[in-house]
Every structure is written in C-alpha cells, then in structure tokens.
Amino acid sequence: MPYDNESPQSGESRPTVRRRSGRSSLAVAGAALVSAALAGWLVWQGMSGPDDGIPPAAAAAGATSGASPTASSNASTAPTPSGPESSAPNPPDAPTTPDAPNGPNGPLAGKVVVIDPGHNPHNRDHTTEINKPVNIGTTSKECDTTGTATNAGYAEAAFTLDVSHRLRSLLRELGATVVLTHDNDRPYGPCVDERARIGNKAKADAVISVHADGSAPGNRGFHVILPASVKDGAADTTAIVGPSRRLGEHIVGNFVRETGSAPANYLGGGTGLDVRKDLGGLNLSQVPKVFIECGNMRDSHDAALLTDADWRQSAAQGMADGIMGFLTR
C-alpha cells in the first residue's frame, strides 16, 4: 500500500462536512452514522454542559453489534491485513507551516501533553526490527506493528501523523507544551515500551495515542481505550487508572460533538470506552494516558470520513477540547 501524501483515490466516497464556529464537523450526509445512541447522548449533553465527559451507556449503539468486545480487542491489537498493494495515493497531510509558539497565557500554559502517532509509515520496511519482542509488564509483545489501511490503500500510519499534527497545532494555540513520540523521523517504531517511556520522561499531564481500527466491515464508530488496573513486573497502572478514565470520558464527549460520529457499535455498549490490559503503551505508562481508535478503516463509511481532511480537523478539535476539559477541571 502506498505511503505518499497526495489526494485519496476517488473510489472512496466523500461525506459532506459542515463548519461550526470556524471548526470543521460532519454534516447532514454523515448523520446516518449518528444512531439512537448519539441522539440520546446529545440530549444528555444538553443537560450536562459541554465538558462533562461521557454520557450513560447508549444501549442502542451496542445493540446493533454482532461482534464481541473480545473479538474487537483482537482486531485492535492485530489489525486485519490491508490486502493487496493499491495504487491509491494518500490524502494530503495537515498544513506543514510551522506551528505558532506556545501561547504563554493560554488555558493550558504550563501543561505538557504527549501525542503518540500510532505506528510509523516506515514500519513495513523494517519487519524484522518491529517483530522483536519487548516486555510490557504482563507479557512480551512485538516492538510495533505496521497498522492497518483502508481498502483503497490509505495507511493508518499516515492518518495518525496527519491528525497528530493537527492536534499539536491546536494544543499549542491553547498554551500547552506538546511532545510527539515520533514525527516520521525514525526508520521504524518507536517500540511500544519506548512510547510509554517518552510520556513518563516528559512528566506529561496527559498522553493520547492516535489510531484507527482495522475491524470487520459494518463495525463503525470510534472508541477510546483505557488502561486496566495492572500490577505485574514493570507494569503498575494503579495511580493512572482513575485519571486516565476521566481523560477518556472528556475525549469521548467532545469527539462526538465535534465530528458527529457515534461511539463504536461493536464494543463498549455504546459508551465509546474500552478497557484493556494487553497494550504496552498503557501498561507501562506512569502518567494519564488513553488510546483513541478514530474509526474503522475497513468499513467503507468510516473510511470515507477518515480520508476527509475536514473530518480529520474536526477529530483533532474533539481531542483537543477533551484534553483541555480534563486538564482545566
């Protein structure tokens, strides 16, 4: 699959997007994705305020799923192969103009946020290196993986970098000091244990690892992965389970509002939250941290969103708003 940075193949349909208060969000054409779960969420949100986090579980979203949480966790950990090589180019990256300096008086002044763009566009060229096992506390896992891709060839690693750049710009405008675990400047990786160490060394106030899922077609929506309570070997998440959940709840609520996307219909019971103990990036973290799977690259509807630059900007805005809500309450 290609990893260049041109426009996506026209074979993937485009959703119509809307602008809201200068921000890009999903428009009427994306409304079909917003199930009864989202409608219920919006009612809850209207009563609770803009930053109160995640609503009660939306049972309607979970009821549409035929996949079990266990199956979904496997899909997230080892995404389905991306299929034959495609000539489809990637959508354009976020603007490459330098980010504005950190705002000294912004609401996140003095806060450190680490963004972890999932995978690496060059991992596919270094399979020997990324398959080497590393200790994640509870067990050993491969250093890293190649990630998944849309059927037209848009790579998860390209998506995660693009969204991470957009998120970095937004957080810097709010005054945060932002660290990326990598910026397409390494031959592969970092390995999952090193990704955790980068957040720990930075003494981050919040860490978010940006991903997109590789589940079965028909599985739609986003979800945020929280660390389980783990105390084994080098892993001890005791101190971060609570704050990581609060971070995740803030992100879910704001992600729904900014993108119009519903929580995943294949896990989490419509809450948009999943808890896992098999991810080294969470197990080895000593600071509040979550993963976000922004959508399912193997579903054509979600793929059309993930390859749309306006939707990706809305996704970054939802993450930034969620992080700000967590750090300012």
Steps between C-alpha positions, in 0.01 A plus 500: 500500500630849422623740762532818295308814586282580202122500464302184579362279227166620373357154553430580865190713540521833680264610777369852499646703787384812676678788669405589855644809668799483271545129560442217252246235598295231335189624314160361411643230276685361802184500711411148397790385715362671808278232646245512776799481735628835377155658521478392861850632560409840361200528731724410791765744388250783476406444862852446632709769329769484234781339696337256737655201326323181391127439533343188638537195275295532184351156477373549148852524362610183668187316393594532134823313548552138417864498610618436852736733691756219501492476124533875470798510732671246282422705195648811658814324615564322172315683226386304201751497214451787264464285194680524167718797420294787368602792282266728692686804632457632851297811585703816554664551835413782732658836402878487543542864601677531837274498803458824692709525819335380817254758630642607839162607633281228352283273715755218468807710578738292711340171395687229309312281253661208318347390169587151382429454125425128469741286297749648250476528119837325470418202722410290195864524387634381835298192584792323669556787738136563587433130562760478777328443836502761775384467859167669575487397865236229477661320206709562188369641173646610172681834497242657266272415207438643156141598579208460265376690191183575309412273211621776266842503669493799739731386778418530867854627561439790259165575664643505852779740407260735324257515793787530748637804315159664506458421870846636580415832336173530693659418835785745445246772429356422844842546659601138553849366456460214254731203444461244219637149552612511136445722199576272204865560588595144592558192284243306707317505831547616772432171672197499728709502818698802381178683412393462862840614629482819291181603677644407839825689440306809391296481824200551277174625642321299230597261221288397203592230251327556167382200297235368262358150530522211254182313591241330279285697253176611663679574827485878520577785731783600734607388843749605767711230667572536871768322706387211716624469855827312455779434747744248359872533441579840353131580461312684774201704387352542849554875511382577147182292461273766649643808325531313171131415514413864563718600205328242281152612602577860413637397160200282415248774570686764304584265211131424450411867500775612261489217245138384520629142512330255732685280747595159363211265432715190558635544854459709810120478517467837329720683753795545263727355770697176514738376771803289411801351678688370194641829367855583601450869437238504778647236733835677527366854526544687828292799386134529390473344155241375253487362148239615251383291205346775286302266277521172312714524187351174367146635491425706189291757686763562767775496236330787317517702821856409589624604155325839515727785611215705649384204708856440621517863613175450691643184656807691617277774639296248697817354651638846583174605667492177700858540617436862597187400695700238688792729578297802607254334738 
